[in-house]
Amino acid sequence: MATLKAVLVGCGDRACVYAEEGVHNLGLMEVVAAVDPDEVRLAYVREHFGVKKEMCFRDQRELLALGKVGDCVINGTMDKLHLETSLPFLEQGYDMLLEKPIVNNKADLMKIYETAKAHGCKLMTCHVLRYAPFYRKIKELILEGELGEIVNIRTDERVGVFHSSVSYIRGKWKSEKECGSSFLLAKCCHDIDLLCWLNAGTEPKQVFSYGGRDFIVPEKAPKGAGTRCLVDCPQEVRRECIYDVQSMYLDNCLLPWYPWQCTGKNYTDVTMEEKIESLKTYNPHGVCAYKAGGDIADHQNVLVKFKNGSTAVHSLMLGCMKAGRSIFITGTRGEIEGDVENGYFYLRKYDKKTSTYTERQFDFHDRQGETGGHFGGDRGLVLDFCEIMRGAEPSVSYTSIENSVTGHLLVYAADESMKEARPVDL
Ligand SMILES: NC(=O)c1ccc[n+]([C@@H]2O[C@H](COP(=O)([O-])OP(=O)(O)OC[C@H]3O[C@@H](n4cnc5c(N)ncnc54)[C@H](O)[C@@H]3O)[C@@H](O)[C@H]2O)c1
């Protein structure tokens, strides 16, 4: 069968992850063209996916001028660019895999939705968690009626210290003003989507949210802290500070593709001397975490009431010691409890013999590493996208634009509620 001809728009980390899955791991895709203003990224896709030099563009207008050259676009641009990099390609009839968050407001969301509809395009959002075998199994059990009616869903995401720093305190999602996304939208539009997807028999009616920026603020910097760790922060302060750059970026850099992006080089090519020099001078990751100018919330709780009376609550926090995502679903006939990071969950049923409960474990532990990022979600998403493009029936996880809208609207309403300290109706 013919491979899917994909065009990469924004050839950064995410787009290349999906291309890697589609081209090299699944063998269902080829990359026929690429757009990115960064020559380093274009060189990477030429080398890695064999894109011809004449099909690499620094401005999307040059590619659009050629007309439709592939079957679909993988849009991996940053949050703020999703609208302007999606509409023209949808207007040319490209199907699209679009990174989340789709956009940050209802008007633009509806514009994308309407444009895809008007041009008959299949548009899938990268809600990768729906495809992780862990969450997919939970969805299947709900559809099989194992839980009865859903009464309440409780989820949380605890963002670990390193990830918090590299993405949300010093990184490119630290400021809603700059990046366009709130903390909830950037980090947990997945989780809010899960609440709506798992409870798909109904719709959200009202939301209330508490939270704010209260802990990672200049006033809470350690006493005597400087402005850049390696420049003016005393050793005795750095020794006690969990955000000190030495251990975080130089000794144990867990997500190395983020902090060295600003050097303009592939992270594998940046020398230790260049890293240190960048942290001392221009690298935003070298700044004191408490004084890095972030404006997103550092903790937030979202409480949702659905039309059928069921409820849900999601909590998200920065700076956690042990990172993780947990879930507890209470149903009228059963309950589920698990943590995706641990790789297993329990299904519990009432036991009439003992008046307590029976418990069954569903273990995905041994599949966590094998199946790609996001607990297997990345590969599952790309596989589903390729199959849908070939005309297959959508899977239970299908993240079409139609059923990704509700979760986004709920995020916008939750943020409005947090900022205005009042419940918001949907
Ligand atoms: N699904 C997930 O779980 C998940 C995880 C991380 C990030 N994301 C989302 O994925 C998106 C991309 O994140 P990333 O970390 O890969 O970003 P990135 O910075 O690595 O990649 C973005 C690329 O877009 C390029 N670019 C800039 N302007 C452009 C333009 N006008 N046209 C085309 N390309 C342009 C940049 O040069 C860069 O190479 C973001 O929206 C982010 O929120 C999703």
The ligand as a MOL file (V3000), in Angstrom:
LIG
                    3D

  0  0  0     0  0            999 V3000
M  V30 BEGIN CTAB
M  V30 COUNTS 44 48 0 0 0
M  V30 BEGIN ATOM
M  V30 1 N 1.2560 16.3660 22.4320 0
M  V30 2 C 2.0600 16.6150 23.4260 0
M  V30 3 O 2.0460 15.9490 24.4340 0
M  V30 4 C 3.0180 17.7620 23.3270 0
M  V30 5 C 4.2330 17.7360 24.0470 0
M  V30 6 C 5.0960 18.8200 23.9050 0
M  V30 7 C 4.7470 19.8850 23.1070 0
M  V30 8 N 3.5480 19.9020 22.4590 0 CHG=1
M  V30 9 C 3.1630 20.9950 21.5720 0
M  V30 10 O 3.8300 20.7970 20.3270 0
M  V30 11 C 4.0780 22.0560 19.6890 0
M  V30 12 C 5.5380 22.1240 19.2960 0
M  V30 13 O 6.3620 22.0270 20.4370 0
M  V30 14 P 7.9110 21.6640 20.2760 0
M  V30 15 O 8.4720 21.5100 21.6290 0
M  V30 16 O 8.0780 20.5910 19.2680 0 CHG=-1
M  V30 17 O 8.4350 23.0540 19.6630 0
M  V30 18 P 9.8090 23.3180 18.8900 0
M  V30 19 O 10.2100 24.6920 19.2650 0
M  V30 20 O 10.7670 22.2010 19.1270 0
M  V30 21 O 9.3590 23.2740 17.3730 0
M  V30 22 C 8.7030 24.3120 16.7360 0
M  V30 23 C 9.3760 24.5280 15.3930 0
M  V30 24 O 8.6050 25.4730 14.6440 0
M  V30 25 C 9.5090 26.2810 13.9090 0
M  V30 26 N 8.8320 27.4950 13.4650 0
M  V30 27 C 8.8330 28.7250 14.0220 0
M  V30 28 N 8.0820 29.5710 13.2670 0
M  V30 29 C 7.5910 28.8650 12.2300 0
M  V30 30 C 6.7680 29.1650 11.1170 0
M  V30 31 N 6.2680 30.3960 10.9450 0
M  V30 32 N 6.4800 28.1870 10.2260 0
M  V30 33 C 6.9750 26.9380 10.3890 0
M  V30 34 N 7.7780 26.5880 11.4280 0
M  V30 35 C 8.0720 27.5270 12.3380 0
M  V30 36 C 10.6470 26.4990 14.8750 0
M  V30 37 O 11.8330 26.9260 14.2230 0
M  V30 38 C 10.7880 25.1250 15.5070 0
M  V30 39 O 11.7070 24.3070 14.8090 0
M  V30 40 C 3.6450 23.1100 20.6840 0
M  V30 41 O 2.3690 23.5900 20.3470 0
M  V30 42 C 3.6170 22.3710 22.0050 0
M  V30 43 O 2.7470 22.9420 22.9450 0
M  V30 44 C 2.7080 18.8480 22.5550 0
M  V30 END ATOM
M  V30 BEGIN BOND
M  V30 1 1 1 2
M  V30 2 2 2 3
M  V30 3 1 2 4
M  V30 4 1 4 5
M  V30 5 2 4 44
M  V30 6 2 5 6
M  V30 7 1 6 7
M  V30 8 2 7 8
M  V30 9 1 8 9
M  V30 10 1 8 44
M  V30 11 1 9 10
M  V30 12 1 9 42
M  V30 13 1 10 11
M  V30 14 1 11 12
M  V30 15 1 11 40
M  V30 16 1 12 13
M  V30 17 1 13 14
M  V30 18 2 14 15
M  V30 19 1 14 16
M  V30 20 1 14 17
M  V30 21 1 17 18
M  V30 22 2 18 19
M  V30 23 1 18 20
M  V30 24 1 18 21
M  V30 25 1 21 22
M  V30 26 1 22 23
M  V30 27 1 23 24
M  V30 28 1 23 38
M  V30 29 1 24 25
M  V30 30 1 25 26
M  V30 31 1 25 36
M  V30 32 1 26 27
M  V30 33 1 26 35
M  V30 34 2 27 28
M  V30 35 1 28 29
M  V30 36 1 29 30
M  V30 37 2 29 35
M  V30 38 1 30 31
M  V30 39 2 30 32
M  V30 40 1 32 33
M  V30 41 2 33 34
M  V30 42 1 34 35
M  V30 43 1 36 37
M  V30 44 1 36 38
M  V30 45 1 38 39
M  V30 46 1 40 41
M  V30 47 1 40 42
M  V30 48 1 42 43
M  V30 END BOND
M  V30 END CTAB
M  END
